[in-house]
Amino acid sequence: MARINPENIYLLPILHGRMEFAVEVARVFKSYRPQAVAVEFPPTIQAQVMAGVARMPHLSAILYPDQGGHAFLLLEPTDGQVGPRKISSP
């Protein structure tokens, strides 16, 4: 396993739902071939996110409890945070 140090950690900021960022994420992943990927999804919906990513290119929506109500997350290939999960999935 590689040691974690500032020289082997890359940050790639994105804007959600923007195709330009999804394209850049794919380009960077092809160039650097990361061994691990971190995205900002809450751990409480990890299983649903992974199931939705596996369904790509079909869209998925996840409904989850949020601050006394419910919220939904649309999983689409044009989102820069969904792309890394699809690219890095086994």
Secondary structure as UniProt FT lines:
FT   HELIX           6..8
FT   TURN            16..17
FT   HELIX           19..32
FT   HELIX           43..45
FT   HELIX           46..54
FT   TURN            55..57
FT   STRAND          60..66
FT   TURN            67..68
FT   STRAND          69..75
FT   TURN            77..78
FT   TURN            80..81
FT   HELIX           82..88
//
